[in-house]
Amino acid sequence: MMIVSLGYSHYVMPTKDAVQILEILEKAERYVCKYRANEESTHHVWPSDTVFEARMIGNDLYNMAKLAGKPEEK
């Protein structure tokens, strides 16, 4: 299993799937639409400089985390 980090969110998935996602994201470009209330909005595309992080997670840690489930918010 691997943990893939995209911004401040982290996703766990089989290694094969994580590699596919990272390969696809490596080709992606950034996009933003700048909204302007009294003017025309502008659209922008540029090469991505985003760093995507991936790390391995052992089966024992994965199973323990899966058992714990979603943390309670207080």
C-alpha positions, 0 to 999 in steps of 0.5 A, spaced: 500 500 500 502 507 498 500 513 501 499 519 496 499 526 498 495 531 494 496 538 497 494 537 505 490 531 503 492 524 503 490 517 500 491 510 501 491 505 495 494 499 492 501 501 490 499 499 482 494 504 483 498 510 486 504 509 481 498 510 475 495 516 479 502 519 479 504 518 472 498 521 470 499 527 475 506 528 472 503 530 465 498 534 468 498 542 467 495 547 472 489 551 470 486 557 474 480 562 472 481 569 475 474 571 476 473 579 475 466 582 477 466 588 472 470 585 467 471 579 463 474 573 467 481 570 464 483 563 464 490 561 465 494 554 464 501 553 465 506 547 467 505 544 474 510 545 479 506 541 484 510 536 488 506 530 489 508 525 495 508 518 495 510 513 501 509 506 502 505 504 508 506 497 511 500 492 512 500 492 519 499 500 520 494 500 514 490 494 518 491 498 524 489 505 521 483 501 517 480 498 524 481 505 527 476 508 522 475 516 521 477 520 527 472 523 531 472 531 531 471 535 537 
